[in-house]
Amino acid sequence: MISPLREKRFFDELSIYDLSQNTGIDPSKISLIERGYKAPSADEKRKIAKALNCDVTDIFPEEKVGNG
């Protein structure tokens, strides 16, 4: 299953490097976040969402209220 973050990045035609440049987050960490091996901080989630021009809950669905 492709993560919502990776899907959004793909459809926005951004590489991990591009996203890294726009957020200041190391490319290797973005890769780990996309693959579910690392959890991003709240600040990192906001930076990524801003760079992808979307809401945090669009790419990190676990942030939705009432989930579970």
N, C-alpha and C positions, 0 to 999 in steps of 0.2 A: 504494500500500500504506500502510495506517495504522500508525503506530508503536505498539508495545506501550504506551508511556507515554501517548499520546493516547487509546488504546482504554481503558486502565484509568481514566484521568481521566474519560472520557465515561461509563463505566458506574458510576463513583462519583458522578456528577452534580456534578462540580466544574468551575468555569470556570478559565481560566488565572489570572485574578485571585485566585480562592479558593486555588489551589495556591501562588501567589506569597505570599499572606498567611500560609500555613501553613509555608512554607519560608524566607522571607526572600530568595528569588531573584527578581530583576526579571522581571515578566511578559513583556517582550520577549525575554529570554534563554530563558525556558521555551518560548516559541513557536519560537525558533530551534532549541532542543534537540529539540523534537518533530518538526520538519521536517527534521532531520538537517544543519542548517547550522552548528551549534555543538556541540562535545563538552563535556559536563559534567565538572567535576572529580569526583574520588572523593567529596569532601565533599558536593558538590551531589547526586550520585547517592544517597548515604545519606539526605540530607534529604528528597529527593523520595520515595524508597521508604518512609521513615517516615511521611510525610504521607499516602501512599496505602495505608498498612498492608499492605505486601507486601515481598518480598525484592528486593534490587537486581537480581538475575538475572531476575526476573519482567518488569521493564520495560526492562532493558538487557541483552538476551540475549547480547551480545558478551562479557559478563563470565563466562559459563559456562566452566568448566574443560574443556579438551579440544576447544573449538570450533575447527574448521578443520583 
